[in-house]
Amino acid sequence: MPMDYQRPISDFVEIGGTLMLMNADGLAAEHQVIGLMGDDQPWGAIVLSPNGEQFIIDISAYVTVH
């Protein structure tokens, strides 16, 4: 059976892709990735919300892959 391993969230994020983000009220929406911050290993994604707002989210955390 394969072992779990960890990968940075940035491995799953690319310009032109989308991220499903949830706000504090529990409402989720798809946000378009329009840019990345960082060099070899991006640490931030610039996203565009459905209502036209741009902001940067941290994508440097690691997730466990099963």
C-alpha positions in Angstrom: 0.0 0.0 0.0 1.5 3.4 -0.9 2.5 5.8 1.8 1.1 9.2 2.3 3.4 12.1 1.4 3.3 15.9 1.5 3.4 18.4 -1.4 3.1 22.2 -1.4 -0.2 23.6 -2.4 1.7 25.5 -5.1 2.2 22.2 -7.0 -1.5 22.2 -7.8 -1.9 25.9 -8.8 -1.2 27.3 -12.2 -2.0 30.6 -14.0 -5.3 30.3 -15.9 -6.6 27.6 -13.4 -9.2 28.1 -10.7 -9.3 27.7 -7.0 -12.4 27.1 -4.9 -12.1 29.5 -1.9 -14.5 29.8 1.0 -15.2 33.0 3.0 -15.8 33.3 6.7 -19.5 32.8 6.2 -18.9 29.4 4.6 -19.8 30.6 1.1 -17.5 29.1 -1.6 -16.8 30.4 -5.1 -14.3 29.7 -7.9 -11.6 32.2 -8.2 -9.4 32.5 -11.4 -5.6 32.4 -10.9 -4.2 35.4 -12.8 -0.6 35.3 -11.4 1.9 33.7 -9.1 4.3 35.3 -6.5 7.7 33.9 -6.0 10.5 32.4 -8.1 11.2 28.7 -8.2 8.6 27.7 -5.6 5.7 30.1 -5.7 4.4 31.3 -2.3 1.4 33.3 -3.4 -1.3 33.2 -6.0 -3.0 36.4 -7.4 -6.6 35.5 -7.8 -9.7 37.3 -9.3 -12.9 36.8 -7.5 -16.3 36.4 -9.3 -17.2 40.0 -8.4 -13.9 41.4 -9.9 -11.8 41.8 -6.7 -8.1 40.8 -6.9 -6.2 39.6 -3.9 -3.2 37.4 -3.0 -3.5 34.1 -1.1 -0.8 32.0 0.5 -0.1 28.8 -1.3 3.1 27.8 0.6 1.5 25.4 3.0 1.8 21.7 2.5 -1.0 19.1 2.1 -0.9 15.4 2.7 -1.6 13.3 -0.4 -3.1 9.9 0.1 
